[in-house]
Amino acid sequence: MGGPAPEALKGEDWAGEMGERWLASLDRFEGMIAPIGAALLARADYQPGERVLDLGCGGGATTLAIAEGVGPQGTALGLDIAPMLIGRARQRAADAGSAARFVCADAATAQLAEQPFDRLFSRFGSMFFAEPVPAFVNLRTMLKSGARIDLAVWAHPRDNAWMMEVMGVVRAHVEVPPAVPRAPGPFAFEDLGYLEEILAASGFAGMDVVAYQGEQAVGGPGATPEEATNFVLASMAAGRILAEQGGTVLAAARADLTALFARHHRAGEGVMLGCKAWLVTARA
Ligand SMILES: C[S@@+](CC[C@H](N)C(=O)[O-])C[C@H]1O[C@@H](n2cnc3c(N)ncnc32)[C@H](O)[C@@H]1O
């Protein structure tokens, strides 16, 4: 028996601290990734009557959009491990008069009364499983045979300036150990060969991928350089690393981040930095 898993391999604490951070900046996070969600929804092209599972639905923005696509005869069910995000998603659905429904459970093991589904969707909610193959095997049991899955996952950080540039500032002030490839987290599926292995081992077939490449607004559309800096410090892992340093390091990094974001700020748009994601489909 080995010792405890290294921190990087345990996955992120979405039911706790990560979920609280995502909730506290929900509009900013969702605003950043809204264009990628729109591209994934357009590719998925949901039809009236379909029954769709939204994996790792967070605050539920995409689940609400799916509910519109599938209409009153269909089902849009958001599944997430974070109770505070499911609470917000339910509130939003009630406020909007949406038929979207939400369940709080770990997708790696959950079984749902509403299954089997015709389709599975996930905008950046599929990369956090500590053991991806058993989790995807479980997801497959929730789907009809032949059901299509649509996943958005981040491509390599080197193609995501919003992450690389921020980490460049952090590394100028703090020694950060190199990322562990394939570790659960936003970039777990940067290598599509690894994702294809996981899908094949879990019984999914016919993986097909298009790249999404564009720019995204750090801290949400319209954020000023100062607002983007506050967002990074409060919400991203980079901010946690800097907060641990405190004092002069934090102050110097704050100034560097604001200067970086000022160089990428465009009036009316916000702090625009490059991003790349993979839009992946496969069949159960
Ligand atoms: C990056 S956020 C994306 C949220 C949402 N899909 C969106 O695009 O707004 C990742 C989400 O995956 C959820 N998540 C992580 N691990 C999970 C698991 N094992 N089961 C269910 N949800 C999980 C998190 O709680 C979080 O809401």
Ligand as a Chemical Component Dictionary entry (heavy atoms), coordinates in Angstrom:
data_LIG
# 
_chem_comp.id                   LIG 
_chem_comp.type                 NON-POLYMER 
_chem_comp.pdbx_formal_charge   0 
_chem_comp.three_letter_code    LIG 
# 
loop_
_chem_comp_atom.comp_id 
_chem_comp_atom.atom_id 
_chem_comp_atom.alt_atom_id 
_chem_comp_atom.type_symbol 
_chem_comp_atom.charge 
_chem_comp_atom.model_Cartn_x 
_chem_comp_atom.model_Cartn_y 
_chem_comp_atom.model_Cartn_z 
_chem_comp_atom.pdbx_ordinal 
LIG C1  C1  C 0  -15.449 24.458 -13.913 1  
LIG S1  S1  S 1  -16.990 24.180 -13.106 2  
LIG C2  C2  C 0  -18.125 24.265 -14.486 3  
LIG C3  C3  C 0  -19.551 24.502 -14.073 4  
LIG C4  C4  C 0  -20.590 24.561 -15.205 5  
LIG N1  N1  N 0  -20.539 23.368 -16.035 6  
LIG C5  C5  C 0  -20.429 25.780 -16.058 7  
LIG O1  O1  O 0  -19.912 25.661 -17.182 8  
LIG O2  O2  O -1 -20.826 26.871 -15.637 9  
LIG C6  C6  C 0  -16.899 22.430 -12.781 10 
LIG C7  C7  C 0  -18.121 21.855 -12.099 11 
LIG O3  O3  O 0  -17.974 20.433 -12.007 12 
LIG C8  C8  C 0  -18.506 20.033 -10.759 13 
LIG N2  N2  N 0  -17.962 18.723 -10.364 14 
LIG C9  C9  C 0  -16.665 18.416 -10.099 15 
LIG N3  N3  N 0  -16.552 17.117 -9.758  16 
LIG C10 C10 C 0  -17.814 16.579 -9.805  17 
LIG C11 C11 C 0  -18.354 15.279 -9.551  18 
LIG N4  N4  N 0  -17.561 14.252 -9.174  19 
LIG N5  N5  N 0  -19.686 15.091 -9.693  20 
LIG C12 C12 C 0  -20.487 16.111 -10.074 21 
LIG N6  N6  N 0  -20.037 17.368 -10.311 22 
LIG C13 C13 C 0  -18.707 17.602 -10.190 23 
LIG C14 C14 C 0  -18.100 21.146 -9.821  24 
LIG O4  O4  O 0  -18.831 21.162 -8.603  25 
LIG C15 C15 C 0  -18.330 22.380 -10.691 26 
LIG O5  O5  O 0  -19.614 22.899 -10.541 27 
# 
loop_
_chem_comp_bond.comp_id 
_chem_comp_bond.atom_id_1 
_chem_comp_bond.atom_id_2 
_chem_comp_bond.value_order 
_chem_comp_bond.pdbx_ordinal 
LIG C1  S1  SING 1  
LIG S1  C2  SING 2  
LIG S1  C6  SING 3  
LIG C2  C3  SING 4  
LIG C3  C4  SING 5  
LIG C4  N1  SING 6  
LIG C4  C5  SING 7  
LIG C5  O1  DOUB 8  
LIG C5  O2  SING 9  
LIG C6  C7  SING 10 
LIG C7  O3  SING 11 
LIG C7  C15 SING 12 
LIG O3  C8  SING 13 
LIG C8  N2  SING 14 
LIG C8  C14 SING 15 
LIG N2  C9  SING 16 
LIG N2  C13 SING 17 
LIG C9  N3  DOUB 18 
LIG N3  C10 SING 19 
LIG C10 C11 SING 20 
LIG C10 C13 DOUB 21 
LIG C11 N4  SING 22 
LIG C11 N5  DOUB 23 
LIG N5  C12 SING 24 
LIG C12 N6  DOUB 25 
LIG N6  C13 SING 26 
LIG C14 O4  SING 27 
LIG C14 C15 SING 28 
LIG C15 O5  SING 29 
# 
